[in-house]
Amino acid sequence: MKPLIVLLASFLIVLLVLYFRRKQIKWQLAGQIAMAAMLLFTSLGHFMFTEGMAAMMPEFIPLKKEMVYFTGVMEILFAIGLLIPRLKTPTAWLLMLFFILILPANIKAAVENINYQTGELNGSGIDYLWFRVPLQIIFILWVYFTTLKKIE
């Protein structure tokens, strides 16, 4: 829920700033900046809650802690890439793939009641998937429509 709040709040703030500074509504640019802000926010969790996030990883993934750090760094790089015009398109495609690839960790956490902050078995449970799966789809569509889709 927190990433969605960061995404939407950032989007509205950037839209307002662009409007008052440039007298333009550039919703795609605002969407790209908002996604970058959300990614920077979510990357923090990889470094603050490493143990809990490592517990979310499927069993077949080796070096779980290292993978959590790696994905945190990837989120920072995705945030930067979305803001660099010549990197925007490849970054968007890789980010959409990333959102698909991390979904199994979220599913495992829900099924096993893993709390991503502590790694303990007192998480939100299976009901969380009713929110998380659509949220992943929203993130993918957000990237597509704000970065890849050409709007005239």
N, C-alpha and C positions, 0 to 999 in steps of 0.2 A: 504494500500500500504506500509506503514512504517514497519509493522511486516514482510512482505515478503522481504523487503530490508534487514532488520536485519537478517532474517533467511539465506538468500543467502550470504550476506557479511560475516556473522559468519562462515558459512559452508566453504567458500573459504579460509578465514583466518586460520581456524583450519586445513584444508587440507594441506595448505602450511607449517604451523608450524609442523605438524606431519611428513610431507615429509622431511623437512630440519633437524629436530631433530632426527627422527627415521629411515629415509630413507624408509618409508613405506607410502602407500596410504591406509588409513583406513577410507573409506567413510562412513561406518555405524557409527563408533565412532564420526566422524566429524559431521554427521547428528544429532546424539543424543545431542552433545554439542551445536550445532547451534540451535536446537529446545529449549534446556534449556535456551539459551541466549535470544531467541525470547520471551519465556514465562516470563522471568524476565523483559524484556522490556514492554511487554503488561500488566503485573501486575501493573506497575507504573500508568497506566491510571485509574485503579480502585480506586486509592487513590488520584489522581490529578483531575479527572473529575467525581467524584462520582455522582453529581447531574445529569449530562447529561447521564451517564450510567444507572442511576436509571430510567430515563424517557424512556429508551429503553425497559424496562422490560414489558412483557405482564401484563395486568390488574389483572389476577388471582393470581399473585405472591405477597405475603405479604412481609412486611419489606424490601422494595426495596433497600434502602441504605445499610442495613445490608447484603443483598444478594450480592451487588456489592463488599463490603469489603470481604465477604466470598469467592467469586470467585477469587478475587485478591490474597488472601492467598492461595487458591487452586492452582493457576497458579505457585506460588512460590514453593509449595510443589511438584507439577508435575515436575518442573525444577530440583529440588533436586533428586526426585525419578528416573528420567531418568539417573542420573549419578551414582547411587548406583547399582552395578551389581545384587544383589538379589532382588531389588525392581523394576528393569527395566521393566520386563514383566507385572506385575500387573499395574504398573504406565502407561504403554503404552495403555493397554486396557481401563483403566479409562480415560485417556486423549482423546482417540478417542471418547468415549462416551460423554465426556465433550464438544468436538467440535461439536457434533451433538446437544446436549442440548442447547447450546448457540445460535444456528442458528436462532431460533424464535425471539430472541431479535434483531438480526441484520436485520431480515426481517421486524419487526415492525418499527425499526428506518428508514429503507429505505422507506417503504410505507407511513409513517407519516412525512417524511422529518426531522427526529430528528437529530440534531447535537450532537454527543455523547460527545463532549467537553463542550458544554454549556447547552444542554437540550432544546435549542430553535428550532423552526420549520424552520430552514434554512439549513438543511443537504443536502446531495448529492441526495437524492430522489431514486426513483425506479430503475433508471439506474445503481445505485451502486450494485444492486443484480447481474447484469451480471458479476461483478467482484467478489463479496463476496461469492456467492454460490460455484463457482469453486475453490476459494481460500480455503474454508473450506474443500473441497474434497482433495485439494492438501495437506493441513495440515494433514488430516487423513492418506492419502497414505504415506506421509513423515514419520509419526510415525511408520506405519506398516512396511515399507521397511527398515527403519534404525534401528528399535528396535526388531520387532517380526519375520520378515522374515529371515530365516537362509540362509546366502550366503556362498557358499563353495569357 
